[in-house]
């Protein structure tokens, strides 16, 4: 592993996965059946399960790694191979910007689950594009992950949610995924976590 990769693993990765565990665990439904799309090795999901043993989480990915920490099956990157409302929630953790058609995956998530949880990036702020590309390359290039660098600005995320009749129930920006001073560079306005549900379901619950 390169020196840069070692520094990322020691200085950034361990804190990042702990913060993600705590944030995502609080957004998932009680005793829910959860699909983790693009789960990688399943580390984040496995840490969530330690905190939330009431959940059932299975993963799918276009590239199934050896020794995954949760059950993982392969999919084509576009269609979720499950029936309508097969799950209580779908998670996309740093996945949608790797897709050529993020809106199509969001539509699939809405089809198979009542809730959608997203952790992703926003193309907003000074040098947002170069910063996000660097983060992506350091984190994913060593694993052979496709890097289309398909980042959306804040407005496009919300336009896509509205077009799919998805209501934002929770929105978090100040995630503090990285230790200081790294968070001043790689955190700021670039990252978010949100919880979505269909507009029809939201109105019915109200």
Buried (B, 14 or more C-beta within 10 A) or exposed (E): EEEEBEEBEEEBBEBBBEBBBEBBBBBBBEEBBBBBBBBBBBBBBBBBBEBBEEBBBBBBBBEBBEEBBBEBEEBEBEEBEBEEEBBBBBBBBBBBBBBEEBBBBBBBBBBBBBBBBBBBBBBBBEEBEEBBEBBBBBBBEEEEBEBEEBBBBBEBBBEBBEEBBBBBBBEBBEBEBBEEEBBEBBBBBBBBBBBBBBBEBBEEEE
